[in-house]
Amino acid sequence: MNEVALTVEKVQRYLNLTQEALDKIKLPAPDPSYMADMATDFIGMAKAYYSDGAHFFDKGDLVNAFACVNYAHGWLDAGARLGLFDVDGDDRLFTLLR
């Protein structure tokens, strides 16, 4: 089995990428609406996992930091793909349906 080392640089790169994605998201659904509530929930989950990832990173726990940041970005990708977020067609930061 090929093992790939988890490095500080790699985890930091993913944390930076996810922060960039968090900064880019716009909520297209008007408040109050069910879609706005869902979008807010997705962003809340992403921010919570991102925060956990940053915490683990600061503690030197790269495995849990990497896991958390991937969960965070997964919430962002899902929200973008479902149309909960306006991401301006950015298919570098998000997995969009094409």
N, C-alpha and C positions, 0 to 999 in steps of 0.2 A: 504494500500500500504506500502511495506517495503521501508524505506528510508535509504540510506547508506550515512554516513557523508563523506564529502570531506575534507580531512585533508591535512595539509602541507606535512606530510610524504608521503601520497599517491601521491600527485601531484609531489613531488620531485622524487619519485620512477619512475614515468612515464617519467619525464624529463630525468632522468639518463638513462633509458632504450632506449629512442629515441636517445639520444646522442651516446650511444654505437652502435646503429644501423647505424647512420650516419657515424661513424668512420669505420665501417666494410665494407661498400659498395665499390665495385670496378666497374669501367665501362669497360665492355668487348667489346663494339662496338668501332671500330676505328673511329678516327676523320679525315676527315669530313665524316659523314654519317648521314642519317636521324635518325637512331636509337641512335647515340651518341647525336644528338640534343634533341631528346625526353628524353633521360636519364638525360641530363644536366638540362632540364626544370623541370623534376620530382624532382631532387635533389634541384633545386632552390626553388621550391614551398615548399618542406619539410623544408628546412633551414629557409625560411621566416616565416612559421607557428611556427617552433620551437623557433625562435627568439622572435616572438610575445608572445608565451607561457612563455618564460623566463622573458620577460618584465612584463607581467601581474602577474606572480608569485612574482617578486620583489616588485610589488606594493601591494601585498596582495590580489589580485583578483583571488582567486582559481578557480572559475567557468570558467572564460575566459581562464585562464592558462591551465586548464584541457581540455577544448574544443580545444584549439590551438594545444596542444601536441598530441591529438588524430588525428586531421587533418594531422599533420606532419607525424605521423607514418602511417597513411592511404596512403599517397603518397609513402612512402617507401615500404610498403607492396605491393601496386599495381605495382610499378616498379620492385620489386623482382619477383612477380608472372608472370609478362609479359616477364621476361627475360632481362629487360633493365640493371639490375645490377647483378654482380656476388656476391653472399652472401655466397658462400662456403657451400651451403646446410643447412644453419643455420635456423632451424625451431623453435628455441626458440625466436629469435628476429624478425623473419619474418613469414608471412603466405604464405607458399609455396604450389604449386600444387603437390599433391602426388597421 
